[in-house]
């Protein structure tokens, strides 16, 4: 079985889902041929798109929120969307010609939006990588949807998409998050027995991480903190400099790392914005979470969804961040209660379930022809 997984490098979560699915497909059958394609693979286009995206969400988040909510009700007929769809469809045609897939899997709305089965003659499946629906994900021509919330399923049904082809599987994450193996970690020997607070800002190191460090330093309780700055090198250097005058041995700063699964399993508490994949990884790791200053729009919707489940809480002011963090670090019982709630909602086998469903759909016509 040949599968082309198509993503776009706008936000780390889309790529993370793509590679989690690739891992699961290869684990399911080592004879599967699976490739991940990035429609922003062109370095100049990637730099342009990501720089604009980061500039808007970091400096004018209110504008981003306005555009997000406005676009929920805006028809996909403007020239920019049409141009984007044209370019993306061209890329999908090239993938079909060069790779000859049995199916596409989309983990970003841009390729999902432009897909046309009449022109490609290859079935496609879309994995919606948020807990909330945005209509840019919708395309009636795809063969099926994989979603992470009942509300997204209802929205797709409202748009007349067949219910039998919508699967509430949860979001796929890498197998390392469902494994108990933490040996040979680079960080094992550097983390004390004090409660560990993990501070994250996504793959791009977005959000007020430096401000969070300043606020947490005011807490009098004993704890250790690991701050993940992602691919944001300037933020990494800024925080390294800022902790020079802070409590000795409390702070550790790490740039982009492949050991998030290990850190989450060793942590008592996560403080983060509200990227859906980070939240899913925390949920499956049984990690109580404080959401602080999520990106307006889709991340606020993600925050509302997980806070309703009881294993995460959303704080909106710095004073609240200090008080809630102190309260949770002082109460092993409350942390344990949040951890138990996370297990009630987690779907750790989403990736393998998605792969199994797609494999069954693809192989069914082959079995009938034998």
TORVEXFI-407863 format. One line per field, with one value per residue (C-alpha): x, y, z; residue in three letters; residue number from 0. Coordinates in pm, whole numbers, plus 32768, in hexadecimal, padded with zeros to 4 digits. Layout:
px (X | ...)
py (Y | ...)
pz (Z | ...)
resn (ALA | ...)
resi (NUM | ...)
This chain:
px (8000 | 808B | 801D | 8071 | 8044 | 802C | 806B | 80D7 | 81DF | 8102 | 810A | 81C3 | 8089 | 802B | 8180 | 817C | 8033 | 80BB | 81EC | 8120 | 8046 | 8175 | 8201 | 80B6 | 808D | 81EB | 81AF | 806D | 8119 | 828A | 823B | 8174 | 821D | 81D5 | 825C | 8215 | 81FC | 8206 | 8157 | 8234 | 836E | 83F3 | 84D8 | 8486 | 830F | 8334 | 83F8 | 82F8 | 81C6 | 8256 | 82E3 | 8192 | 80DD | 81C7 | 81C3 | 8048 | 800D | 8124 | 80EE | 7F7E | 7EC9 | 7D82 | 7D97 | 7DDA | 7CA5 | 7BD1 | 7C49 | 7C0F | 7AA6 | 7A5B | 7ADF | 79F5 | 78D8 | 798F | 795D | 7A8F | 7A78 | 7B74 | 7CA4 | 7DA7 | 7CF7 | 7CC5 | 7E37 | 7E9C | 7DB3 | 7E3B | 7FA4 | 7F51 | 7E90 | 7FBA | 8099 | 7FA5 | 7FA9 | 8125 | 811B | 8029 | 8105 | 824E | 81DF | 80A2 | 7FF2 | 7ECA | 7E46 | 7E8E | 7E79 | 7E61 | 7ECD | 7EA8 | 7D78 | 7E2E | 7E5B | 7D11 | 7C5B | 7CE3 | 7CBB | 7BEC | 7BAE | 7B32 | 7C88 | 7D62 | 7CA8 | 7D48 | 7C79 | 7CD2 | 7C9A | 7CB4 | 7D2B | 7CAE | 7DC6 | 7CFF | 7BE9 | 7B10 | 7A85 | 7AE3 | 7A32 | 7B79 | 7BA7 | 7A66 | 7A6F | 794D | 7A2E | 7B0D | 7AC0 | 7AC2 | 7B10 | 7BC3 | 7B69 | 7BB2 | 7A65 | 78F0 | 78B6 | 7990 | 78CF | 7787 | 7806 | 786D | 771A | 7675 | 772F | 7692 | 77CF | 7771 | 7778 | 77FB | 7939 | 7987 | 7A55 | 7A85 | 7BD7 | 7C8B | 7DCF | 7EF2 | 8038 | 817F | 819B | 82A1 | 818A | 80D6 | 8210 | 8296 | 83FE | 84CC | 8627 | 8753 | 86B2 | 879E | 86DC | 86AB | 87E2 | 879F | 8644 | 8626 | 8521 | 8471 | 8328 | 8378 | 82C0 | 82D9 | 82AF | 8270 | 821D | 81FC | 82F4 | 832D | 8351 | 8221 | 8187 | 81FD | 82FB | 83E8 | 82C6 | 825F | 83C1 | 83BB | 826C | 82C5 | 8406 | 832A | 829F | 8338 | 82F7 | 840F | 83F8 | 84CB | 8465 | 84C4 | 847C | 8460 | 849F | 8474 | 851F | 8523 | 8699 | 867B | 8580 | 8668 | 8785 | 86A3 | 8627 | 8784 | 87F5 | 86C5 | 86F3 | 8856 | 87C7 | 86B8 | 86AA | 87D5 | 878A | 8617 | 8622 | 8687 | 865B | 8649 | 8618 | 8569 | 8573 | 84F4 | 84CF | 8389 | 82EC | 83F3 | 83D3 | 8257 | 8262 | 834F | 8293 | 8190 | 80FD | 8100 | 80DB | 809C | 7FCC | 7EC1 | 7F48 | 7E6E | 7F8F | 8045 | 7EFF | 7EC6 | 8027 | 7FF0 | 7E9F | 7F2A | 8055 | 7F64 | 7FF8 | 7F20 | 7F31 | 7F17 | 7EC0 | 7F48 | 7F13 | 7EAF | 7EB4 | 7D63 | 7C7D | 7CBE | 7D90 | 7C88 | 7B8E | 7C80 | 7CA6 | 7B2E | 7B0C | 7C16 | 7BBF | 7A61 | 7B02 | 7B96 | 7D06 | 7D69 | 7D23 | 7D37 | 7DCD | 7DBF | 7E88 | 7FEB | 7F70 | 7E8E | 7FB0 | 8075 | 7F51 | 7ED4 | 8033 | 807A | 7F2E | 7F69 | 80D1 | 8057 | 7F47 | 7FAD | 7E3F | 7DC6 | 7ED9 | 7E7D | 7D0C | 7D63 | 7E42 | 7D25 | 7C3A | 7D33 | 7D2F | 7BB4 | 7BCB | 7D18 | 7D25 | 7E8B | 7E57 | 7DC9 | 7EE6 | 7ECA | 7D4C | 7D59 | 7E4F | 7D79 | 7C40 | 7CF1 | 7D94 | 7C42 | 7BAA | 7CC8 | 7CE6 | 7B70 | 7B5A | 7C92 | 7BF6 | 7AB7 | 7B7F | 7C30)
py (8000 | 8153 | 827E | 83EC | 84BB | 862B | 873E | 88AB | 8936 | 8A41 | 89DF | 88AC | 87E1 | 8795 | 86FC | 8640 | 8599 | 8545 | 8493 | 83E4 | 8352 | 82EB | 823A | 8186 | 811C | 8085 | 7FD9 | 7F47 | 7EB9 | 7EDF | 7EAC | 7FEE | 8106 | 8250 | 83AB | 84FC | 8620 | 878C | 887A | 898F | 88CB | 89F0 | 8AA1 | 8C01 | 8BC3 | 8B21 | 8C4A | 8D40 | 8C8B | 8C3D | 8D9B | 8E39 | 8D3C | 8D72 | 8EEB | 8EF9 | 8E0F | 8EA4 | 9017 | 9032 | 8F04 | 8FC7 | 8FE7 | 8E72 | 8E2B | 8F10 | 8E66 | 8D0C | 8D50 | 8E18 | 8D02 | 8C09 | 8CAE | 8D1F | 8C61 | 8BC0 | 8C92 | 8DAA | 8DC6 | 8D6C | 8C29 | 8BD5 | 8C0E | 8B3B | 8A25 | 8A2E | 8A12 | 88FF | 8832 | 884B | 87C1 | 86A3 | 864C | 8642 | 855F | 8478 | 846A | 8431 | 835F | 82B6 | 829A | 81BC | 82D3 | 842F | 8490 | 8606 | 869C | 8809 | 88C2 | 894F | 8803 | 8784 | 88B2 | 8894 | 871C | 86B4 | 8540 | 8573 | 85FC | 851E | 83D1 | 8377 | 8363 | 8458 | 8465 | 8596 | 859E | 86E0 | 8745 | 881C | 87E4 | 88EB | 88FC | 89F7 | 89E7 | 8A00 | 8892 | 8833 | 878A | 86A3 | 85ED | 8543 | 83DB | 8409 | 84E2 | 8492 | 8580 | 85BA | 8637 | 85EE | 875C | 8743 | 860B | 86C9 | 87EB | 8702 | 8654 | 87AA | 87E1 | 869E | 85CD | 845C | 8403 | 82A4 | 833B | 8418 | 8370 | 8406 | 8362 | 8476 | 8514 | 8434 | 845A | 839C | 8248 | 82C9 | 8379 | 8230 | 8173 | 815C | 8143 | 8270 | 81D7 | 827C | 83D4 | 84FA | 85A5 | 8492 | 84E6 | 865C | 865F | 8663 | 85C7 | 8716 | 8746 | 878B | 889F | 888A | 89D7 | 89CA | 8AB3 | 89C4 | 8978 | 8AE9 | 8B4F | 8C31 | 8CDD | 8D97 | 8C94 | 8D96 | 8E32 | 8CDB | 8CA1 | 8DF2 | 8DA5 | 8C43 | 8CC0 | 8D75 | 8C2A | 8BCC | 8A57 | 8968 | 88F9 | 88D1 | 8956 | 88F8 | 89FE | 898C | 8AA9 | 89E0 | 8A61 | 8BC6 | 8BFE | 8D69 | 8D06 | 8BEE | 8CE6 | 8DE5 | 8CE9 | 8C5D | 8DBC | 8E06 | 8CD4 | 8D39 | 8E0C | 8D17 | 8BFC | 8B18 | 89BD | 8A0C | 8A53 | 8989 | 8A0D | 8928 | 8982 | 8896 | 872F | 85D6 | 8576 | 8629 | 84D6 | 8495 | 85F0 | 85D9 | 8489 | 8513 | 865C | 86B3 | 87D9 | 8872 | 89E5 | 8A25 | 8AD0 | 89F4 | 8946 | 8813 | 8721 | 879B | 877B | 861C | 85B5 | 863F | 8591 | 843E | 8475 | 84B6 | 8611 | 871C | 885A | 89D0 | 8A85 | 8BE8 | 8CE3 | 8BFA | 8C83 | 8D2E | 8C66 | 8AF2 | 8ACF | 8B79 | 8A7D | 8964 | 89F1 | 89FB | 8893 | 87F9 | 88D0 | 883D | 86E8 | 8755 | 86FD | 8858 | 89B6 | 8B02 | 8C2B | 8D85 | 8E64 | 8E50 | 8E61 | 8D3A | 8C7C | 8C9B | 8C41 | 8B15 | 8A8B | 8AAB | 8A0A | 88DE | 88AB | 88AC | 87A9 | 864E | 85E9 | 86ED | 8698 | 8528 | 8579 | 863C | 851F | 8426 | 8506 | 8514 | 8399 | 839A | 8459 | 83EF | 8325 | 82A7 | 81C2 | 82C6 | 82A2 | 8128 | 8139 | 8239 | 8161 | 802B | 80DA | 8167 | 8015 | 7F68 | 8066 | 8048 | 7ECE | 7E84 | 7EC1 | 7DEB | 7CCA | 7CE3 | 7CCE | 7B8A)
pz (8000 | 7F98 | 8068 | 802C | 8169 | 810F | 820C | 8219 | 8304 | 83A0 | 850D | 8588 | 85D5 | 846B | 8429 | 8573 | 8513 | 83BA | 8445 | 8552 | 843F | 8374 | 84A5 | 84E2 | 8376 | 8371 | 84BF | 8436 | 8304 | 82B8 | 8147 | 813F | 807F | 812F | 80E7 | 8186 | 8092 | 80FE | 8010 | 809D | 8050 | 7F88 | 8082 | 8009 | 8017 | 816E | 81F4 | 816A | 81EF | 8347 | 8377 | 8329 | 8407 | 852E | 8504 | 850C | 8633 | 8706 | 86C5 | 8665 | 86FD | 8700 | 8585 | 8565 | 8639 | 8560 | 8420 | 84B6 | 8518 | 83DD | 82FF | 83A8 | 82ED | 81B3 | 8072 | 7FD3 | 7E99 | 7ECA | 7DE8 | 7EF3 | 7F4D | 7DDE | 7D96 | 7EC1 | 7E55 | 7CF2 | 7D68 | 7E63 | 7D64 | 7C7A | 7D90 | 7DD0 | 7C5E | 7C66 | 7D98 | 7CE7 | 7BB3 | 7C69 | 7D94 | 7D10 | 7E61 | 7EAE | 7F8D | 800E | 817D | 81C5 | 8312 | 82AD | 8220 | 80EE | 8036 | 80C4 | 803C | 7ED9 | 7EAC | 7D7F | 7D4D | 7BEA | 7B8A | 7C64 | 7C65 | 7DB2 | 7EF4 | 8009 | 8180 | 8260 | 83C9 | 846A | 8556 | 864A | 8745 | 869D | 853C | 8431 | 82E4 | 8220 | 8279 | 81C7 | 8074 | 8014 | 7F1D | 8021 | 807B | 81F3 | 8320 | 8463 | 857C | 86ED | 8770 | 874D | 86F2 | 85BA | 8554 | 8580 | 84AD | 8393 | 83A3 | 8399 | 8251 | 81CF | 81E3 | 8214 | 8385 | 833D | 82AF | 83DD | 84EB | 8645 | 867A | 8735 | 86BE | 8659 | 8716 | 8710 | 87B3 | 88A8 | 896B | 89A9 | 8A12 | 8B74 | 8B00 | 8B70 | 8B7F | 8AD9 | 8AF3 | 8ADE | 8BF2 | 8CF2 | 8DBD | 8DBB | 8E58 | 8FD2 | 90B4 | 90D9 | 901C | 8EAF | 8DF4 | 8C7A | 8BC1 | 8A4A | 892B | 8806 | 86F1 | 86A9 | 8816 | 8803 | 892F | 8A64 | 8AD5 | 8B69 | 8C29 | 8CAA | 8D2B | 8DDC | 8E81 | 8EED | 8F8D | 908C | 910F | 925F | 9245 | 91DF | 9075 | 8F3E | 8DE8 | 8C87 | 8B7C | 8A11 | 891B | 87DB | 86A4 | 8729 | 8758 | 87C9 | 88D7 | 8946 | 8976 | 8A23 | 8B24 | 8B5D | 8BB1 | 8C8A | 8D6C | 8DC9 | 8EE4 | 8F4C | 904B | 901D | 8F90 | 8F61 | 8DEC | 8CBC | 8B59 | 8A2B | 88BE | 87CD | 8850 | 87F2 | 8960 | 89B3 | 8A02 | 8B0E | 8BA5 | 8BAF | 8C5F | 8D67 | 8D9A | 8EA1 | 8DE3 | 8C86 | 8C3B | 8ACB | 89C6 | 8927 | 87F5 | 87C3 | 879C | 88D3 | 8995 | 890E | 896C | 8ACB | 8AE9 | 8A85 | 8B6C | 8C8D | 8CBC | 8D67 | 8C9A | 8CCC | 8B89 | 8B7F | 8A67 | 894A | 87E8 | 87AC | 86CC | 86A6 | 87E3 | 88B8 | 8832 | 8888 | 89E8 | 8A21 | 89AF | 8A91 | 8BBF | 8BB4 | 8BEA | 8D36 | 8D09 | 8C8F | 8D0D | 8C53 | 8D08 | 8C6C | 8D57 | 8DDC | 8F45 | 8EFE | 8E66 | 8FAA | 908C | 8FC1 | 8F8F | 9104 | 915B | 9079 | 90E4 | 924D | 9211 | 91A2 | 91C4 | 90CA | 8FD2 | 8FF0 | 8FB6 | 8E79 | 8E06 | 8E2F | 8D6A | 8C4B | 8C35 | 8C0F | 8AC7 | 8A32 | 88F0 | 88E5 | 87BA | 86CB | 85D1 | 85B3 | 85A3 | 8489 | 83C8 | 83F9 | 8378 | 8246 | 81FB | 8209 | 8119 | 8021 | 8030 | 8019 | 7E9E | 7E6E | 7F30 | 7E63 | 7D1F | 7D83)
resn (UNK | UNK | UNK | UNK | UNK | UNK | UNK | UNK | UNK | UNK | UNK | UNK | UNK | UNK | UNK | UNK | UNK | UNK | UNK | UNK | UNK | UNK | UNK | UNK | UNK | UNK | UNK | UNK | UNK | UNK | UNK | UNK | UNK | UNK | UNK | UNK | UNK | UNK | UNK | UNK | UNK | UNK | UNK | UNK | UNK | UNK | UNK | UNK | UNK | UNK | UNK | UNK | UNK | UNK | UNK | UNK | UNK | UNK | UNK | UNK | UNK | UNK | UNK | UNK | UNK | UNK | UNK | UNK | UNK | UNK | UNK | UNK | UNK | UNK | UNK | UNK | UNK | UNK | UNK | UNK | UNK | UNK | UNK | UNK | UNK | UNK | UNK | UNK | UNK | UNK | UNK | UNK | UNK | UNK | UNK | UNK | UNK | UNK | UNK | UNK | UNK | UNK | UNK | UNK | UNK | UNK | UNK | UNK | UNK | UNK | UNK | UNK | UNK | UNK | UNK | UNK | UNK | UNK | UNK | UNK | UNK | UNK | UNK | UNK | UNK | UNK | UNK | UNK | UNK | UNK | UNK | UNK | UNK | UNK | UNK | UNK | UNK | UNK | UNK | UNK | UNK | UNK | UNK | UNK | UNK | UNK | UNK | UNK | UNK | UNK | UNK | UNK | UNK | UNK | UNK | UNK | UNK | UNK | UNK | UNK | UNK | UNK | UNK | UNK | UNK | UNK | UNK | UNK | UNK | UNK | UNK | UNK | UNK | UNK | UNK | UNK | UNK | UNK | UNK | UNK | UNK | UNK | UNK | UNK | UNK | UNK | UNK | UNK | UNK | UNK | UNK | UNK | UNK | UNK | UNK | UNK | UNK | UNK | UNK | UNK | UNK | UNK | UNK | UNK | UNK | UNK | UNK | UNK | UNK | UNK | UNK | UNK | UNK | UNK | UNK | UNK | UNK | UNK | UNK | UNK | UNK | UNK | UNK | UNK | UNK | UNK | UNK | UNK | UNK | UNK | UNK | UNK | UNK | UNK | UNK | UNK | UNK | UNK | UNK | UNK | UNK | UNK | UNK | UNK | UNK | UNK | UNK | UNK | UNK | UNK | UNK | UNK | UNK | UNK | UNK | UNK | UNK | UNK | UNK | UNK | UNK | UNK | UNK | UNK | UNK | UNK | UNK | UNK | UNK | UNK | UNK | UNK | UNK | UNK | UNK | UNK | UNK | UNK | UNK | UNK | UNK | UNK | UNK | UNK | UNK | UNK | UNK | UNK | UNK | UNK | UNK | UNK | UNK | UNK | UNK | UNK | UNK | UNK | UNK | UNK | UNK | UNK | UNK | UNK | UNK | UNK | UNK | UNK | UNK | UNK | UNK | UNK | UNK | UNK | UNK | UNK | UNK | UNK | UNK | UNK | UNK | UNK | UNK | UNK | UNK | UNK | UNK | UNK | UNK | UNK | UNK | UNK | UNK | UNK | UNK | UNK | UNK | UNK | UNK | UNK | UNK | UNK | UNK | UNK | UNK | UNK | UNK | UNK | UNK | UNK | UNK | UNK | UNK | UNK | UNK | UNK | UNK | UNK | UNK | UNK | UNK | UNK | UNK | UNK | UNK | UNK | UNK | UNK | UNK | UNK)
resi (0 | 1 | 2 | 3 | 4 | 5 | 6 | 7 | 8 | 9 | 10 | 11 | 12 | 13 | 14 | 15 | 16 | 17 | 18 | 19 | 20 | 21 | 22 | 23 | 24 | 25 | 26 | 27 | 28 | 29 | 30 | 31 | 32 | 33 | 34 | 35 | 36 | 37 | 38 | 39 | 40 | 41 | 42 | 43 | 44 | 45 | 46 | 47 | 48 | 49 | 50 | 51 | 52 | 53 | 54 | 55 | 56 | 57 | 58 | 59 | 60 | 61 | 62 | 63 | 64 | 65 | 66 | 67 | 68 | 69 | 70 | 71 | 72 | 73 | 74 | 75 | 76 | 77 | 78 | 79 | 80 | 81 | 82 | 83 | 84 | 85 | 86 | 87 | 88 | 89 | 90 | 91 | 92 | 93 | 94 | 95 | 96 | 97 | 98 | 99 | 100 | 101 | 102 | 103 | 104 | 105 | 106 | 107 | 108 | 109 | 110 | 111 | 112 | 113 | 114 | 115 | 116 | 117 | 118 | 119 | 120 | 121 | 122 | 123 | 124 | 125 | 126 | 127 | 128 | 129 | 130 | 131 | 132 | 133 | 134 | 135 | 136 | 137 | 138 | 139 | 140 | 141 | 142 | 143 | 144 | 145 | 146 | 147 | 148 | 149 | 150 | 151 | 152 | 153 | 154 | 155 | 156 | 157 | 158 | 159 | 160 | 161 | 162 | 163 | 164 | 165 | 166 | 167 | 168 | 169 | 170 | 171 | 172 | 173 | 174 | 175 | 176 | 177 | 178 | 179 | 180 | 181 | 182 | 183 | 184 | 185 | 186 | 187 | 188 | 189 | 190 | 191 | 192 | 193 | 194 | 195 | 196 | 197 | 198 | 199 | 200 | 201 | 202 | 203 | 204 | 205 | 206 | 207 | 208 | 209 | 210 | 211 | 212 | 213 | 214 | 215 | 216 | 217 | 218 | 219 | 220 | 221 | 222 | 223 | 224 | 225 | 226 | 227 | 228 | 229 | 230 | 231 | 232 | 233 | 234 | 235 | 236 | 237 | 238 | 239 | 240 | 241 | 242 | 243 | 244 | 245 | 246 | 247 | 248 | 249 | 250 | 251 | 252 | 253 | 254 | 255 | 256 | 257 | 258 | 259 | 260 | 261 | 262 | 263 | 264 | 265 | 266 | 267 | 268 | 269 | 270 | 271 | 272 | 273 | 274 | 275 | 276 | 277 | 278 | 279 | 280 | 281 | 282 | 283 | 284 | 285 | 286 | 287 | 288 | 289 | 290 | 291 | 292 | 293 | 294 | 295 | 296 | 297 | 298 | 299 | 300 | 301 | 302 | 303 | 304 | 305 | 306 | 307 | 308 | 309 | 310 | 311 | 312 | 313 | 314 | 315 | 316 | 317 | 318 | 319 | 320 | 321 | 322 | 323 | 324 | 325 | 326 | 327 | 328 | 329 | 330 | 331 | 332 | 333 | 334 | 335 | 336 | 337 | 338 | 339 | 340 | 341 | 342 | 343 | 344 | 345 | 346 | 347 | 348 | 349 | 350 | 351 | 352 | 353 | 354 | 355 | 356 | 357 | 358 | 359 | 360 | 361 | 362 | 363 | 364 | 365 | 366 | 367 | 368 | 369)
